[in-house]
């Protein structure tokens, strides 16, 4: 991904940050609060372990979500939206509402 100051169009930056098949879904399911890794992955039918891991790493790298690892056995990993991730709430809820209207 380019540096933020290398974009000519703000929408291009936005699409680079959240514009793939899985990122908006993961972010949407975290709007109501933190979720453990396994629970979050189960909320997204069809996502493979590899894609889940790759996607949450990218979202963490882009500071849209945070990852907390608890020192327990078995390992417990929890994901939560950062303040930047939370700032996408209106967009994500609008996309959800738009989809609901098309399902009728």
Phi and psi in degrees as a GROMACS rama.xvg file:
@    title "Ramachandran Plot"
@    xaxis  label "Phi"
@    yaxis  label "Psi"
@TYPE xy
-71.3084  163.414  UNK-2
-70.5568  150.368  UNK-3
-55.3307  -35.9983  UNK-4
-79.6427  -0.318319  UNK-5
-94.9358  1.41678  UNK-6
-91.5697  136.469  UNK-7
-88.2813  -24.1942  UNK-8
-126.454  123.44  UNK-9
-59.3642  -33.4437  UNK-10
-65.7513  -34.2041  UNK-11
-62.5045  -43.3159  UNK-12
-60.9573  -47.0585  UNK-13
-58.4547  -46.0311  UNK-14
-66.0531  -34.7303  UNK-15
-64.9407  -34.5673  UNK-16
-78.2981  -40.1466  UNK-17
-128.869  6.27702  UNK-18
-95.7634  57.8245  UNK-19
-130.9  -177.349  UNK-20
-62.4997  -35.7708  UNK-21
-101.729  -30.547  UNK-22
-58.9993  -48.6232  UNK-23
-61.7374  -34.4006  UNK-24
-66.3455  -45.2956  UNK-25
-62.5871  -45.2059  UNK-26
-63.5439  -42.2467  UNK-27
-59.2691  -44.4217  UNK-28
-71.0425  -13.1356  UNK-29
-94.9567  -1.08865  UNK-30
-61.8123  -30.0814  UNK-31
-90.1177  4.99468  UNK-32
129.564  176.494  UNK-33
-63.252  149.563  UNK-34
-136.874  145.47  UNK-35
-68.2867  153.222  UNK-36
-52.6465  -51.3081  UNK-37
-63.7469  -38.4212  UNK-38
-67.4661  -43.7486  UNK-39
-61.485  -44.7636  UNK-40
-63.8291  -37.5773  UNK-41
-67.3976  -22.5126  UNK-42
-75.5592  -8.48238  UNK-43
-119.539  83.2733  UNK-44
-58.1952  137.059  UNK-45
93.7075  -11.1073  UNK-46
-82.8894  130.319  UNK-47
-79.8428  163.43  UNK-48
-57.3702  -42.5302  UNK-49
-62.7594  -46.04  UNK-50
-68.8051  -37.1031  UNK-51
-59.882  -50.3729  UNK-52
-61.2697  -45.8509  UNK-53
-62.0563  -43.4378  UNK-54
-68.3729  -45.0968  UNK-55
-67.02  -32.0957  UNK-56
-65.042  -41.7963  UNK-57
-65.3517  -42.1924  UNK-58
-65.6848  -35.0639  UNK-59
-69.3686  -43.9287  UNK-60
-58.3763  -39.2771  UNK-61
-85.9308  7.81523  UNK-62
60.6592  35.8094  UNK-63
-97.0718  -22.7877  UNK-64
-141.594  160.596  UNK-65
-119.575  154.226  UNK-66
-120.404  128.069  UNK-67
-120.2  125.493  UNK-68
-106.048  125.432  UNK-69
-94.6884  136.408  UNK-70
-81.2566  68.6095  UNK-71
-130.095  164.847  UNK-72
-119.106  126.24  UNK-73
-67.9484  160.065  UNK-74
-57.8591  141.717  UNK-75
-120.631  121.773  UNK-76
-121.006  134.135  UNK-77
-127.565  138.935  UNK-78
-113.21  144.982  UNK-79
-147.498  146.489  UNK-80
-69.0907  141.522  UNK-81
-81.4108  177.004  UNK-82
-60.7331  -37.8611  UNK-83
-64.726  -42.1211  UNK-84
-62.7189  -41.2736  UNK-85
-63.6806  -26.9898  UNK-86
-67.5682  -11.4387  UNK-87
-88.4894  0.935219  UNK-88
-55.6458  -48.0747  UNK-89
-60.3707  -44.8102  UNK-90
-61.0723  -47.8354  UNK-91
-65.8444  -41.6341  UNK-92
-67.8966  -36.1235  UNK-93
-64.7829  -41.3435  UNK-94
-62.5014  -40.2349  UNK-95
-62.5074  -46.4421  UNK-96
-63.7617  -39.9381  UNK-97
-61.7641  -43.7408  UNK-98
-63.6449  -41.1832  UNK-99
-59.6235  -40.9772  UNK-100
-63.1038  -34.1652  UNK-101
-78.7992  -16.1811  UNK-102
-83.1159  -12.4962  UNK-103
